[in-house]
């Protein structure tokens, strides 16, 4: 480059886990290019989570508004455009939306990860590095700018009021907390309610407090009700009671978070919670909790053999194995063993 960029636009609309993965990229840009103006085109849910991220001007796009919303977005953006667009999403809608963002340099994914005409909307590409975590793939978007993401920092923005709310939900009495966020937006990634209940009862028998959290969808409510009905031990039900600003503060209070591959998995990891991730439909090395996989259950290889007739190493990187009963491969014993690994590493 003849000069460092002074204005950069990021385009990543969803989902909550993925926008969480973009935050370290923002921190890298801020660290190396402190004078650059950063803009981010994002969806409403992502904005609710990240509103207040210092040094970033957000522009929300509602997917339901179609082309009219894209034209409105263009009127909202700086008339002079940007030095660089980082096109962090390959879905067709995002690709079309990117055409409404004026930028001289348009950085997109390598050809192996491109789809839905992505290559028509970019003029530079990140390196092709198969076998890396989603967060590292997003971090590599700084490389065409002559930078490297050598450290991962989140510092998610959530106010003291959110921490105060989380602190008020149960006493800080030293009792360890197993928090269960039972649902992903991809229903075939979700575990069985009676198995969550069995794990929760095991933890409760070891003196742990059980807390359930989640959103306001009918699926999350019905799943939580089924878990509570199957449990013998008491549990604190916070499902549907927090906001996206309160969620990081809530997850921060968990000693161990149990969840499938989901937004709360990655938000919890970002705020320092250890995660007992439940993986069969997705590969934890690609999309598990970034900082620590030690307490995950990994049945991805078993799923590949059962449903695809291949070993986990043979399937294309990023393949989702989302079949109706794939999560049945994860047993209660698997989850208890992961829980006990955590206990062995964190004696009280």
N, C-alpha and C positions, 0 to 999 in steps of 0.2 A: 504494500500500500504506500502511496505517496504521502498520505496524511491520515491521522487517526479519525475515525468517524465522530461527528459531533451530535448526531441524532440517530437513534436506533429504535425500530419498532419490532416488538415481539408479537407473534400471532400464535396463541394457544388458547382454545376455547374451553376445553374440558379434557378429562373429568377431574374431580377433586384431587385424586392421587397424582395425576399427571401435572396439574398446575403446581402442586407442591414440589414436584421434581424440577420445575422450572426456576423456583426461587433461588437455589444455589447458582444457577446461571446468571440471574440478575445480580447476585452478590459478587460474582466474578467480574462482571462488566463494571460494576460500581468501583471495585477495588482497582482495576487496571485502567479504566477510562472514566475517572471521576468527573470530568467536565462534560461528558456526553449526556444529552437529554434522552431519557428512556420512556417509551410509551409501550403499552401492552393492550392489545385487543383480546378481550376475554369474555366469557359468558357470565350470566348474572350470578350463578352459584359460586363460581370461582372468585368473582369480585367480592361477594359477601364474606368469603373466607379471607381474602388478601387485602381488602380495603385498609388503607393506612400503611401499606408497604412504602417506606420512605424512598423518595427519589424516583418514583414511578407514577406516570400519569396514565390512568386506566381509561379505556373506552369499551363499553359493554355492547355486545351484539346479541340480540335475542334471535335464536334460530328460527322461531316461528314467523319472523318478519320478512324472510326471504330476500328478494332482490331490493325491495323498497328499503329494508333495513340496511342493506349494504350501501345503497346510495346515500342514506342518511349518515352512515358512518363516515363515508368519504367527505361529506361536508363538515364533519366534526374534526377531522384530522388537519394538521397544519397544511396550509396551501402549498408551501414549498416542498412538501414531502419529506423523505428521510434519506440519509446517506445509506442506511442498511435496513433491510427487512430480514428478520430471522423467522422463517416459515416453519414452525415447529409442529405442524399437523398435516397429515397427508389425506385426510378425508376430503371427498369431493366438495362439500360445502365450504370447508376451510380454504381449499385451493381456489375456488371461485371468489370467495371473499377477499383473498389476498390480492386479486386483480384490482381491487378498489383502494389499495394502499400503495401510493406512489413511492418508489424507492429505486435508486440507481443499482444498488447491489441487492440481490434477492437470494438469500442462502437457504437451501433446502436439504432434504435427506439424500443420501447416496442412492444409486439406482436400485440396489437390492431391496431397499425399504420403501421405495417410491410406489405409489399406486394412485388410481383415480386421477390420472393426467397430471400428477404433481410436477413432473419434469417440464411441463409447458409454462409453469408459473414461476420458475426459479432460473437463475443464471449462474449460480455457484452451488457446490454441494459439499457436505461434510464428508470426512473420510469414511470408507466402508470398513467397519470393525465389527464383524459378527461375534456374538458371544459376550456382549457387555450388557450391563444393567441399563434399563430405560433412562435412569437419571444420568448415567455417564454418556449415553447417546445424546441427550439434550445438552449436556455440558460441552460436548464437542462442537457445538455451534459457534463457539468463540474461536475455533482454530482457523477458519478462513480470515479472521481478523488479526491473525498473528499472535493469539493468546493461547493459554492453556488453563483449564480448570484443575488446579493442583490441590485445592482444598474445598471441602463441601461444608457450606454454612447456610443455615436456614434463617434463624431469628424471625419466626413467623410473627406477624403483627396481631396481638390481641391485648385488649386493655386490662388495666388493673381491675375494672369492674367485672370482667369475665373471670379473672382469678378469684375474686371475692365470692362470686356466685358458686364457682366450683368448690371453694373451701367450705362453703356453708352446707354442702350436701351430706357430708358425714364428718365426724370428728377426726382430727389429726392425732390419733391415739396410739400410733405405732403398729396397728394391725395391718398386715399386708393386704393389698387390694388386687383381686383378680377381676379385671374388667372385661366384659364380653360385649363385643359389637358384632352381632351375629350375621348381618346381611351385607352382601355386595349388591350393586345394581344389576350385576349379571347373575341371574337366579341359579344358573347351573354351577356357580362357584360356591353355593351356600351349603353348609353342613346341616346335619339333622338335629332337630330340637332335642330329642331324647339323649343324644350324645353330648350336646352342650350341657344338658342337665347333669349327666353322669360325671363329667369333668368338674362342673361347679360343685357338686356334692363332695367329690374327692377333695377339692381344695378347701372347702368349708370344714371338712373333717380335720384338716391340718391347721385350722385356726385362721383361715383367710376370710376376709370380707368379700362378698360377691356383689358386683355392680354391673347392671346391664345398661347399655346406651345405644342410641340409634336415632334415626330420623322419624318422620311422621307418616311414612307410607303405610298402606294397609298390610303389605308383606312384613314390614318390620314389626308392626303391632301384633300381627297374628303369630309370627315366629316367636316373639318374646313371650306372649301368653302361653304358647305351647311349652317353652322352656320352663317357665315358672310353674306350670301345672305338673311337669314331670319331676321337679326338684323336691327333695326332702328338706333341704336347708333353706333358711330365709335369704332373700336377696333384695337389694335396693334397685328399684325399677325407675330409671331415668330416661327411658326410651321416649322420644318425642318431646322432651322437656327442655332441651338446650337449643341454642342457636349455633350457627356456624362460627361465630366469634367465641362462643363459650366452649365449643367442642375441643379445641386444642388445650384449653386450660383444664378441662375435665380429663382428657387423656393423659395430661402431664402428671396427674395424681395417681395413675395406675402404676403398680409395681410390674404387672404383667398384663398385657392386652391380648385377648384371644379374638381372632377375626380371620375370615377368608381374605383373599386378595381384594382389597377394597380401599376407598378413600381414607377411612379411619386408620387403616394399617399404616399408610404413608404419613399421615398427619401425626399419628402417635409416635412413629419413629422420629419424625422431625423435631418433636418436643422432648425426646429423650426417653420415652417409654420403651421397655423391652417388649418384643412382640412374639407371641406364639402364633405364627401364621399357619393357616391350613391350606396346603397346596396339593391339588391333584389336577385341576383343570388348567393351571398355569404354572410356569417354571419359576420357582423362587429365586433362582440365580439371575433371572431377567427382571422379575417384577415383585420380588419379595421385599421385606423391610431392608432398606439399603445398608444400614449401619451394622446389623447383626442378624445372621441367619441361624445362630446356634439353637434357638428354641422353636424353630419351624418344624412342621411335619411335612415331609416331602414324599408324596406318592405320584409325582409327575411321571417318573419312569414307568411305574406300574400301569398308569393310565395309558401311556404311549403303547406299551405292549398289548394291553387288553383291547384298546379301541382302534389303534392304527397299525398294529402288527409290527412295530418298530421299537427299538430301544429309545430312551430319552435322548441319547446323543445323536441318533440318526434322524430325528425329526427336524425340520427347518426351525432355526432359532426364531422364537416369537410365536410358534404355533400354540393356539389355545385348543385344549381338548375338552370342549364343553359339551359333554353328553349328559343325558338325564340323570344317570346314577353314578357319575364319575366320582363324586365326593363320598360315596359309600365306601370307597377304597380306604378312606381314613377311619381308623377304628378308635374307639374310646381309649384303648390301650396305647395307641400311638400318641394321643394327646396327653394322657397322663404321664407317659414317659418324657415328653417334652417339658411338661410342668415340673417334673421331678429333676430334670436337668437344670432348670432354672433354680430350683430350691437348693440343689447341691452347690451351685456357683454362688448363691447368695444366702449363706446360713445366717440365722438370727439367734 
